[in-house]
Amino acid sequence: MPEVHLPHLEDEEHAPEASAASAPQKRRFKGAKLLLEVLLISSGVFLGLMGEQWREYSQHKELAELSLTRLRAEIAVNREAVAKVQEYHKTKLAELKSYLGVSPEKRSKQAVSLQGIKVAFFEKTAWNMALATGALNYFKPDLSYQLSHIYTLQENVSELTRGLTQAMYVRSPYESFDGFLSAVAVYYDDAIYMEPRLLEAYDKILPLLDRALGTKHDAP
């Protein structure tokens, strides 16, 4: 058979050269596309983390404000409880000391007039909730410290009250009236020392709580 010679077209001659020239462009395009995808994924992850942090921050802020509101109300109630009995304790302690200061045969039971012991009972539900939920972690450190100090003072006064109650059961007023009055006098003596410290601590922290909440209340 005769040998057939096909003509070489110009496009065919330059096709390998064109393909070789476009390869770097394709690689650059693929690299840019991959980089864009990485940036989009990274941006999505970053925005997701930022959204989660913002959500947690909002929850923590809400918890802190709610806890501060409850603590502010609870401390105001406790302050009122102390203020109501402080003067009574002072007056009755003076009477008790005068009564117990004389010999038993010269004492007159009519010289002492008690209208009950009148102790301050403290609310601490808001404080227990703040501890249980970890809300204290979202308060300013100084505020958390002062709150802890106040509730420690309150617990000390409550311990005195429990001690007096136990003494009443150990030595009933009907069994030994003078012994009972001696226990009350010891209780009042400690109470009138601690109650002014409590009132001072209350008056110091209430304005701090108001500033933290962005509210204003009349002075107690």
Residue, then its C-alpha position, 0 to 999 in steps of 0.5 A: m500500500p502506498e504510504v499516507h502522509l498526514p499534514h501536521l496542523e499548527d494547533e496540534e504542533h503547539a498543543p503540548e506546549a500550550s498544555a505545559a504552559s497552562a499546568p502552573q496556572k491550574r496548580r495555582f488555581k487549585g492552590a488558591k481554591l484550597l486556601l479559600e476553602v481552608l479560610l472559609i472552614s477556619s472562619g466558620v469554626f472561629l465564628g462558631l467558637m465566638g458564638e459559643q463563648w458569647r452564649e456562655y458569657s450571656q448565661h454567666k452574666e444572667l446568673a451573676e445578676l440574678s444571684l446578686t439581686r437575690l443576695r441583695a434582698e437577702i442581706a437587706v432582710n438579715r440587716e433588718a433582723v439584726a437592727k430590730v434586736q440590737e437595742y433590746h439586747k443592750t438594754k436587757l444585758a444591762e438589766l441582767k448584769s444589775y440583777l446578777g451582780v447582787s447576792p442571790e438572797k437580795r435578788s428580785k425576779q421582778a427586777v428582770s423583765l424579758q419579752g423573749i430572748k429575741v434572737a436574729f434568724f438569718e436567711k441564707t438561701a440566696w447564698n447557698m444557691a450562689l455557692a451551688t451554681g458557682a455564681l461567685n466565680y462571676f463576681k468581682p473578687d473583692l465583692s465575693y470576699q466581702l459576701s463570704h465575710i458577712y455570711t461567716l459573721q452571721e454563722n458565728v452569731s447563729e452558733l451563739t444562738r444554738g449554744l443558748t438553745q442548748a443551754m436552755y435544754v440542759r438547764s431549764p428556766y423552770e429548774s434554775f431561773d438564775g442559771f438560765l439568766s446567766a446563760v442569756a447574759v453571756y449570749y447578749d454579751d457576745a451578741i452586742y459585740m458582734e451585731p455592730r460589726l454585722l451592721e457595719a458590714y451590711d452598710k458597706i456591702l449594700p452600696l457595692l451590690d447596688r453598683a454591681l446591679g446598676t440600681k439605687h436604693d434608699a439607705p437602710 
